[in-house]
Amino acid sequence: MNKRQFLSIASVVMTGISGLITTATAIAADAPTSKGKILLVAANQSKASNGWPLGVWAAEISHPYDELVHAGYSVDIVSPEGGDLFVDPYSDPRHESGYSAHDIVSLGYLTSPKTSPMLKGTKPLAQVKTSDYAAIIVAGGQSPMYTFRGNQSLEKAIASFYEAGKPTAALCHGVAALVDTKLSNGKHLIAGKKVTGFSLAEDKFVEKAVGAQIFNWYVEPAMTERGAKYVQGGMWADFAVADGNLITGQQQNSGRSVARLVMAQLQKRTAKK
């Protein structure tokens, strides 16, 4: 190859690269704006009464996130106390147990340089302006059983979304945040409402499998005691229900269904405007 041929080829290559950059810039400029911002609350790390470390369940963040973002919504992940989140090792598809090896969505989320940083340095809930968001989703895992119930900042945020008529969702053990939440009239939010959450049968199954009692209370009976109408779809079912703008999901397999119910309500709200 002589010098003239080299320069000719180089010119073509550079023209192609320039075109790609221009096209990419144009696509970015023409990209649709977000349909709305969704607040996703995840639990900070805690310990079980037996000392086991507890955290968030990856699928309860990655699955709703994936569903919402692909539909055009933006998602901000926060936590009650802020800081780094601890992902339950058994929910990580790379864990040696293979328990979540099938969860390729979480694998992508936890390894992507775009999404994995979202679990680091989360903003404290107290610093969040809830009026900036169209809906709230409270994720589960096992830590919420020690950190969500009685958390006044979280309960205040939930009540604020609910009373504003915005989609107010929780799934799995994240529904622990709903148990003591009261509305401005002093009544419990879930009283008389159809709800779901991690079933007592599932809790007992897990404790038998690990050979230890993890919690000293359970969400199903606790919600029933508050006057809620608890329903479920069966062991490990993808199951979610809506009662008005209150949305609940049974467990980690229900994240997408919860997100879809949230989006369905947001679309109705938009259509009314």
Buried (B, 14 or more C-beta within 10 A) or exposed (E): EEEEEEEEEEEEEEEEEEEEEEEEEEEEEEEEEBBBBBBBBBBBBBEBEEEEEBBBBBBBBBBBBBBBBEBEBBBBBBBBBBBEBBBBBBBBBEBEEEBBEEBEBBBBBBEEEEBEEBBEEBEBBEEBEBEEBBBBBBBBBBBBBBBBBEBEBBBBBBBBBBBEEBBBBBBBBBBBBBBBBBEEEEEBBBEEBBBBBBBBEBBEEBBEEEEEEBBEEBBBEBBBEBEBBBBBBEEBBBBBBBBEBBBBBBBBBBBBBBBBBBBEBBEEBEEEE
